Amino acid sequence: MQPPANTDYKKLLTEVIQKQMVILGPSITLAKARNVKGLTVADDGTVVNIEGQPQALIQGLIDQFVQLSGLIVKKPWNRFYQCTRELRKLLPPRQFPITS
């Protein structure tokens, strides 16, 4: 099996950001997502460009939302992580910062 392409990572990150926009609102979500170096996000939450290691960008995005919302964000991220096979392959559980 080939590793996911950048377009797969963009789709994954876009989905997460857009879901957080519904929960936290667009202004806060976009500000946090745009704090992640290497991630370019459009006003609608679409990830238009990624630069660097995708795993580091995913972790950076997780860190931004966890800093902001603590437990409010931890549960959805944990559930998302458990349900996403591709993400599990990229970030083994010992590297994932959120536990149930």
N, C-alpha and C positions, 0 to 999 in steps of 0.2 A: 504494500500500500504506500502511495506517495504521500509526503507531508502536505498539509493543507497549503494552498496558495495564498498570496496576500489578499486576494479577493474574498477568500473564505474568512480570513481574520477580519477584514473590513465589515463583512456581513454580520459576523458574530458581535463585534464591538458596536456596530450600529444598532443592532437589536437591543443590546444591553442599555446603551445610552438613551435610546428612545423610550424604553420602559421606565428608566429612571426619570425621564422628563415628565412622565405622567404622574409619578409619585412625588418627586421633589419640585417640579416646575422646571420650565425650560431655562430660565436665567441661572439658577443655581447649578443645574446639571451641566449646562454648557460651560460654565466657568470652571467647574471641577474637571470636566473632560479635557478642556483646553489647557489645563495645568500639566497634563501629561506630555512630557517632551517626546516628540516624534509622532504625535497624533494630531491630525488636522481634521477638525469637525465643522461641518456646515451648520447653519442656523436651525435646520430641521433635525439635527442629531445624526445626520449621515456622516460616516467616517469617509473622507474623500482621499486621504493619504496616510500611509504609515511609513515611518522611517525607523529602522533599528530592529531589534529582536522582538517578534510578536509576543513572545511569552513575557518579556519585560514590560511591554505596553499594557498587556492584560493585567499584570500585577500592579502596575502604576495606576491604572483605572480603578481597580479594586481598592487600593490604598486611599485614593482620593475620596471615594464614596464612604469608606469605613471611617475615615477621619471626620467626615462631615456628620454622619448619622449614626455611627456606632451600631448598636444592636438592631436598629430599624433596618439597616441595609445588610447586616450580617446574615440574617435568615434567608432572604431571597437569593443572595449570592451563594450561600451554601446549597440551597436547593437547586439553583441553576448549575452549579458545579457538579452535583451528583447526577443530574439528568443529561449533561452534555458529554457525550463520549469523547469527542475530539479534544475538549478542554482537559478532560481527565488524562489523556495521553500526553498532553503538553505540560501539565502541572501535576505531577504525582502528589498524592495526599500529603506526604511528609513536607512538601514545599508549599502547600496551600495554607494560608494564614488563618482561615476561618474553620472552626470546628463546631459541631452541634452541641 
